[in-house]
Amino acid sequence: MSETGELAFKVSELDAGDELSSVRSRFVLDDVVYLDGNSLGALPAHVPGRVEDVVRRQWGELRIRSWEESGWWTAPERIGDLIAPLVGAGAGQIVVGDSTSVNVFKALVGAVRLARTGRAGPVRDEIVVDATTFPTDGYIAESAARMTGCTLRPVTPAQVPGVLGDRTAAVLLNHVDYRTGRLHDLPGLTSAVHAAGAVAVWDLCHSAGALPVGLDEHGVDLAVGCTYKYLNGGPGSPAYLYVRRELQDRFDSPLPGWNSHAEPFGMRPDYTPAEGASRGRVGTPDILSMLALEAALEVWDGVPVGSVRAKSLALTDFFLECVAAYVPAGRAESLTPVAHEERGSQVALRCPDAGEVMRRLIERGVVGDFRQPDILRFGFTPLYVGFADVERAARVLAEVLAEVPGEAAAQVPGEAPGETPGSGGRAG
Amino acid sequence: MSETGELAFKVSELDAGDELSSVRSRFVLDDVVYLDGNSLGALPAHVPGRVEDVVRRQWGELRIRSWEESGWWTAPERIGDLIAPLVGAGAGQIVVGDSTSVNVFKALVGAVRLARTGRAGPVRDEIVVDATTFPTDGYIAESAARMTGCTLRPVTPAQVPGVLGDRTAAVLLNHVDYRTGRLHDLPGLTSAVHAAGAVAVWDLCHSAGALPVGLDEHGVDLAVGCTYKYLNGGPGSPAYLYVRRELQDRFDSPLPGWNSHAEPFGMRPDYTPAEGASRGRVGTPDILSMLALEAALEVWDGVPVGSVRAKSLALTDFFLECVAAYVPAGRAESLTPVAHEERGSQVALRCPDAGEVMRRLIERGVVGDFRQPDILRFGFTPLYVGFADVERAARVLAEVLAEVPGEAAAQVPGEAPGETPGSGGRAG
C-alpha cells in the first residue's frame, strides 16, 4: 500500500473511533477543510435563529422591556457561568463583556492592586509579561505598568521562575502561544508566581474550549479569554474575566463603570462595587453579540472537555504524521512541540514562503492562516474537524509546497521579511 | 370645543406639517406610544435582514475571509464616518467600539495627557466633572483621576467656569442631562475650558441624533457617546470616540490594544500607535453589534439634523402644552427647561409616585421610564414619534394620575425615597 493509501486507511479507523463525530452536525460547514477555528470558530447551526429572535422579538417587539423580560441585564454573569465548566471554574467567578484587551487591562491593574494590599515587604513594582505573547497583552501590560507605577519585564515563560521576587506584583502569561501552539505549564508557573507572593493572570484565548484549564484546581488568580475561537461565539464576540472567588471582595477594577455598581439603578454619585463576578462589568452589555455567544455555547451540551482534549491531541498527532509522510523533509519545519503536555490544539509550520503557500491552500479549500513572518498556522477544533480533513489538509499542503519554489522564496534577505498585509486570518 | 378636542385638532395640523412623518415607516413599531427611545431606540425595519446576512453568509459561509471581504476590519472607522455628520464632525475623527464607559476612560486619560504636554505653568492635576452627570461618567472620572495623579472636582455645569484654572487638566461634561433633559451650553463651556488651557471632553449620549452638536465648529477636543438611544443601534451597541484631528497625533490612549497599532498584523512586540481615528481602537471589534448599527444608521438617509431638532422641540413643546391642559396643576412638575436653547429631546416630570405611575402608563401602552427617586422620563425621537403619540401620552398620563393617590404617595418621608428596583427602563 502506498503512503497515501495507508494514511487513508488510518483515517477511516480514526473517524470510526471518534466519539465526538456527531457534534460536527451542530455546525454550519461545507466542503472546505476549516483549520482556522483558532482564529474564528465556525457558525453553530442554531445561532442564526436565536439571533433573529433577539433582533425581531426581543428588541423589535419588547424593546426596553427585554432588559428584564428577556434576561438581557443578567446575561454577562449567566453566560460566564456557561463558560465556567469549560475552564474548570465554579459558578460565580466569570463575567462576560468587553474585548480581551480591555479585560487584560482590568485583570492586570487589578492584580497589581491585589499584590499591594495586605502583603509585607517592599512595594511590589514589577509586572512580568510573556515576551512571546500575542502582542496586545504586551501593549496593554505596558500601559498597566505605566499607570500603576510599575516596571514591565518581558521574558519568555521559561525564564519566569528565574525573575520572580519580592518586587514582582503580577505576572501575565498565555496558556497557549498563538504562533507556535506551545502549551505552557499553568499549574507549575502559577505555583511559582504564588511562591513569590505575586498574582497570576492567565490569557486563555488559545486554550479555552480546546483543552482542560483547571482554573480553580490550580489556584489561578485572574484570567481572561476571548470567545470567538474554540468557543465559536462569532466575530469579535465578547471576552470574559475570571476573578477567583476569594479575591473578589478585594478586586479593585480600573474600569468601575455603572454596571459594576452594587446598585446600578440607584444612580448614586458615589461608587460602591458590586459583590462577586459582577464587579468585573463596566458599561452596558453588547446584547446581540452576547446572546449569539450564549446560543453558541449550547454546542457543548454533553461534550466532556476531556474528550475534546483527547481528540485534539489525536488530530494534531495525525496531522504531524501526515505532514511527515507527504512533505519532503526540510521543506516545512514544525514549531509545535511533540510532547503532548506542551501542545495546544494547533500546529504551526515554518516555511519561508508561508504567505504564498497559505494563499494557495485557501484557494484549494484548506483554510488555515498565515502569521508574520513565515508561519503557517493550522487550528484543530475537535468539535467539527475530522481525521479525513486532517489527511486532506496535509495532502494539499504537500501539493502546494511542491509547486511553490521554496528555495527562491527562502532567499529573501534579512531576518525581518517584508510584511504581507491581508494574507491570512485575523484576530489573533 | 373641549380642551381635548382643541388639542386633537392641533394634532392633525402638526402631523400634517411634519416633514419627517414618512421616516416612521423605516422602523418596526406597533400601537404602543414609545417614548423610551432615549434609553433604547426602536428597531429599524431593515436591520433584521442585514443581521441575518452577517450571521449566515458573512460568518457562516465566508468565515475568516469576512475580515477583509465583508469589510469587518475597517468597520470601526467606516461606521464612525457615518456618525460624524450627525454630530457635526468631519470624516476621520470618530471610531466606533467598546462601551461608553470604556470610551470615557480613554478620552479622559487621553485628555489629561494632552493637557500635560507642551503647556507651560504648573502641573495640571485636576479633573472637573459634571456632578449631575450619568453616574458612570463620575465613577470612571474618579478612576481616571486616581490613575493619572489628579484630584476630581465634581461641580454642576453652571459652576464649571468658576472652578477652572491653571491646575485644570480636563473637564468632562454631559451635553444633555439624562434625568432632567437639560441641554448644556457646549460652545460656551468649551470656550471657557480652552481659555483655562484645559481639555474639553463631552458625553453626547443624550444629544447625538436628537439635535445638532457641532463638534468641529465649537472646537470640542474629545467626545464619546452611545449608539443605542437616538441612533437606534440596538441594545448595548458599540459606543464611539471622537478625537479632534489636530490632537490625534498626540492622543495617548490608556488602552493601546493591538487594533490601534500602526501595523496590527505586523505582530510586533513594540507598540507604535496608528495615525488618525484608529488610534482609539482597542481589541477585536464586536462585529454582529457593529454591523447592526451600520445598518441602523441608514435610517438617516436624507434626514437633516436641523429638521430633527425642529421637530424635537415641537414635540416637547406640544407635550408640555398637553400636560398643562390635561394634568391638574401641581400634580407633576416639569424639570425640563422651557427655553429651547436649554432643552434636549426629553421631558422629565417629577411626581412623588413616579414608579407606580410609570408602571400603569406602560400597562396602557405609553412607554417612558422611571428614574430614581421620583422622575418620569419621556424621550421624543423625532424619526418615529408623531404628534398624535404626544397627545395620547399626555391624555393617558392624566388618566393614570387621576387614579393614583399622589397625596398619599407624597407622604413617603425623607429626602431619599426607597429604591424600586426593576421599575422602568435600563441603560441610562
Interface residues (C-beta under 8 A of the other chain):
Chain A: V28 D30 Y34 D36 S39 L40 A42 L43 V47 P48 V51 E52 V55 R56 Q58 W59 G60 E61 R63 I64 R65 S66 W67 E68 W72 W73 D98 S99 T100 S101 V102 F105 V109 A131 F134 P135 T136 G138 Y139 I140 E142 S143 M147 T148 P154 R179 C226 Y228 G234 P235 G236 S237 P238 A239 S253 P254 L255 P256 G257 W258 N259 H261 E263 F265 G266 M267 R268 P269 Y271 V282 G283 T284 P285 D286 I287 L288 S289 M290 A292 I362 V367 D369 R371 Q372 E419 P421 G422 G425 R426 A427 G428
Chain B: V28 D30 Y34 D36 S39 L40 A42 L43 V47 P48 V51 E52 V55 R56 Q58 W59 G60 E61 R63 I64 R65 S66 W67 E68 W72 W73 D98 S99 T100 S101 V102 F105 V109 A131 F134 P135 T136 G138 Y139 I140 E142 S143 M147 T148 P154 R179 C226 Y228 G234 P235 G236 S237 P238 A239 S253 P254 L255 P256 G257 W258 N259 H261 E263 F265 G266 M267 R268 P269 Y271 V282 G283 T284 P285 D286 I287 L288 S289 M290 A292 I362 V367 D369 R371 Q372 E419 P421 G422 G425 R426 A427 G428
